Amino acid sequence: MKAAIFDTVGSPLRIGSVPDPAPAPDEVVLRVAACGICGSDLHITEDPVPFGIGAGFVLGHEFAGDVVAVGSEVSDLRIGDRVAVVPMRGCGHCASCRRGDPARCAEMVLIGGGYAEYATVAARQCRILPDDVPLEDGALAEPLSVALHCIVRSGMKPGDRVAIIGAGPIGLLVAFWARRMGASHVVVADIHEHQRERALALGATGFVLSGERLSENLADACGGAPDIVFECVGKRGLLGKAVESVRLQGTVVGVGLCIGGDEWDPFVALSKEVNLLFSVFFDQRSEFGVALDALRGGPFAPQGLITDRIDLSPVPQIFESLRRRTTQCKVLIQPEFV
């Protein structure tokens, strides 16, 4: 089958052929309908060792598809089922896996495979899509769940003033959930203006530029210092900026993937008694299900995140372009896209 393949750091992905997958007893094979290109995929190809990735790996963890083959032990899925994939694969039998939280399993791995025509996953990683959700849109369920988990971790209450640093896909989806769940102010900050209209369409009540006056700009747009600040970029210094911006005894949630260390002054957080939290992954049973329901419609449709739909052929070029700041937001790889 055709796939976009990682070889080594510094080399673009390449389009090539890999063996057609066959399911193990507890697995299913999916025909991939769509797979999102995630910022963490870019990080992985720049520093693959911490992620256990080597030459020949097929990236892609935000995907959905239809079942085309089932393993001998699979009883709850059948050929033709339309599913979205939970990319955290745990052991399947520990306490965390049994309660629907494979991200906390000691054996958890973040799978790839979505940058291809077909992918193999454990049946327990699949959730059937609602009938009224287009199959391709199921690829948004994973980032939607990640953003929802951020809101849950923060303890946000209706009426809270919320600020989000970073107008990438996760930051915009945090804004989507914050507004949907009753925040009074939802302000997105970014270093560029080009995501302003998209942020407002997804639920933000305001948009400001980052920079030296970030704290002041957020306070002005929020009607006071925000109760919660989400750092959704993962660049050095931004966690410190979030601490400076939040109100006394407010909450800062670290979401962005910052690799290689950071520089900030914890005394500011101490003096303000800031609650400093971090958020990663999500709960498969509760949060992933809520995310699937959000794809059915309602205010501020998350499908507004999608800027491009491409087949596999241009993936290497598009992937490299996303390393630089572009006007693209969420790019969906659809192997059969015409």
N, C-alpha and C positions, 0 to 999 in steps of 0.2 A: 504494500500500500504506500501511498504518497504521504510524506511528512516533512515538517521543518525540523532540522536536526542541529543540535549544538555540538561543536567539535572542541573548541578551546577558547580561552580568554583572548580577546582582541580580534577574533575572526567572526564575521557575520554568520548567522544561521545559514544553513544550506538546505535546498529542497532535494530530497532523495527518496529512495525506497527503503522501507524496513519490512520485516516479516509481518504477514497478516496475523493478528492476534487470535488466540484460542483461549477459552475460559477455563480456569481451574474449577474444581467442584463448587466452590462458593462464589464464583464470579459470573459476570455477564459481559458480553461484548456489545458496545454501543457504536452505532454509526453517528459520528459527531455532526451535530447540526450547527453548532456555533461554539466558539471558545474565545473568551476575552483575553486580550493582551494586558497583563497586569504589571504594575511598576515593580513588584517583587521579582518578576521574571527578568527584568533588566538588571536588578541587583544580583540575581543568581548567576547570570552570565559574566558579571564583572568579578565576582568572588565566589566561585562554585564550591570550594572546599567545605565551608561550614554547612552547606546544604547537602553534601554527599553526592554531588552531581559530577559526572564524568563525560568523556567523549562518547557520542552516540545517543545522548539523552534527548528525549522529546519533551519539551516544555508544555505548559498549558494546564492550569488547574481550575479555571473558571469555565466549565463547559456543561452542555446538555446534549442529549441525543435520544435516539430510539433504539430499543433492544433488538439485536439481530441474532444473538445466540445466548444460551443460558447453560450454566454448569449443572452437573448431575445432582447437586444438593440444593439447588435454588428452587424454592417453592412459591415465593411471594411475588415473582416477576415473570412475565411471559413475553415472547417475541411480539414486537409491536408497541410495547409500553413506551410512553414518552416520559423521560426522567431528567431531572437535574441532579448533578453530582456534588456530594459533599467530599471535598478533596483530602480531608484528613482520614488516613486509614490507620485504625488502631487494631489491637489484637482481636477484638470482637467479643471477649468474654470477661475482661476485668470489670471492676465496679464502675469505672469511668465510661467504658464502652456501653455497659448495660444501661446506664442512665442517659445515654444519648450524647455523651461528651467525649468523643474519641480524641479531641485535641489534648486532653489531660492524660491520655494513656501513655504509659512508660515506653511503649513500642510504636508510638505514633510516627508516621512519615507523611509528608505532604507530597502527594502524588503529582505526576505530570501526565503527559499523554494526549492532551487536547489539541495540540498543533498537528493533527493527523486526520486521516479519513475515518479511522476506527480507533477505539480505545477500550481497554479492559479494566474493569473496576470490580470491587467486591459488591455483591448485591446489597449489602447493608449500607453502602455509601449512596444509594439511589433513593430519590424521593419522586414519586409520580407527580407530574405537573397537572394543575387544574385544566380541565378541558378548554376553558376560554383563554388560556395563556398560549401564545404562539411558541412553538418548540424552541426557536432561536432565542427568544427572550429569556428562556430558562438559564442562559449563561450569565444573566445578571443576578441570579439568586445568591451566588457566593459572595460577591462584593456587597450586596445588600445586607447579607447576614453579618458580615464583618462590621459594617457601619452600625447596624442595630445593636450589636454586642457592645460597641463603644458607648451608646446611649444608656444601655442597661448598667454597664460598669460605673458610669458617672453618677448614677442616682438622680438623674434629672427629673425635676417635677414640673408640672404645668405652671406656666408663668415665669420660669427661670429665663435669665438672659444668657444666651449662648453665643460664643465666638468660636470660629473654626479657622485655624491658620493653615492655608493650603487649599487651592481650588482644583485639586486633582480629583479623580473619580471617588476615592474614599471620602475626602473632605466634602465633596458635593453631596454624597449620599448620607453623611452624618447630618448635613443641613436638612436634607429631605426628611429624615426621621425626627429630628428635633422639632421641626415645624409641625409635622404630622402628629407628634405626641404632645403638643401644647406649649412649646416655648414661646414666650412673649416677643423676644427678639432673637433673630438668628442671623448673625453677621459673619460673612466669609471675607477673609483677608488673603491677598495674593500679591505677588510681585508684578503681575501683568493684568491688564484690563480685559483680555479677550474672553475670560470666563464669566464676566459680570452677568450678562443676560442669561446664560445657562444657569448660574447660581440662583438668580431670582426666579427662573422658571421652575427650578426644583424645590423652591420653598424658602430661600433666604429672604429676609426682610431688608438686608443691606449688604453692601459690598464696599470694602476699603482696600487701599493699597498698603502693602507692608512697607517697612522702612524705619527710619529713626523715630518717627512719631506713631509707631504701631499702637502702643498702649493708649495714647490719646485718641487716635482715630477709632479704635474699638469702643472706647468709653463713650465717645460722642454718638456713634451709630447705635449703641446698645442702650442709650439713656442712662448710663452709669457703668461702672466697671462690671464686666460680665461675671456671672455666678460660676460659669464653667467655661474653660478654654480647652479645645481639642487641638493638639499639635499633630497635624496630618501630613507633614512633609518629610521629616527625618533628616534634616540638615543641622549641622553643628550650630549651637547658639539659639535655636528656636524654642527649645524647652525652657531656657532661661527667659526668653521673650514672653512665653506664655505665662510663666510665674509672675513676671512684672505686670502683666496685663490683668490678671484675675483679681477679683475683689479680696479683701481680708477674709480669711477662712473659707475661701472659695476652693474650687476643684480644678486641677489640671490633669488631663488625660493624655498620656503619650501614646500615639498611634503610629506615627511615621517610623519607618525602618531605618534607623541611624546606625550604620556600620562603621567601626573604627574609632569610637569614642566621641565624647562631647565636651564642651567647655561652658560651664555656667556656675553661678554663685549660689550654693544651697542656703546661704545665710538669708537671702531674700525670702526664700520659701519658709524658712524657720521663723523669721520675724513676722511674716504674714499668717502663720499657721495654715499654710496651704495644704490641702489634701492632694497628694501626688499619686496618681494611679497609672497603670498601663493596661492596654487592651490588645488582645490578639485572638484571632479565630472566633469561634462562636459555638453555641449549643445546637446540636443537630436536630433535636426533637422540637424544641420550642422556637428558637430564633429562626432557623431555616424555614420552618413552616410558615411563620409570620411573613418572612420575606417573599415566599411564593405567593401568598395571598395579596401582597402589595403589588405584584405584577399584574393583577387582574383589573386594575384601574383605580380611579379615585383622584383626589387632588395631587398635583405635582407628580406626574407620572415619571418613574425612574427611567423609563425608556428614553427620556430626553438626554440621558448621558451619552447615548450612542452617536458618534459622529461619522463612523466609517464601517462599511461591511466589505470584506475582501475575501477572495479565495486564497488558497495556499501559495500560489505562485509569487505574489509580491511580498510575502511575509518578511524575508530577509531585509529588503529595502525599508519597509515600513517600521520594522523593529528597530533598525539603526536610527531612523529619523526620530523615533520616540526618545532616544537618549538625549536629544536636544529638546529644548522647550519649543513645542509647536502649538498650533491652534487645535490639534486633535485632542479628544478626550478619551472616550472608550472606543477602541477598535475591536470589532468582532471578526474573527476568522470563521468563515463559513465555507467549508471545503467544496460544497456543491453550488456556491454562489455564482450566478451568471450576471 
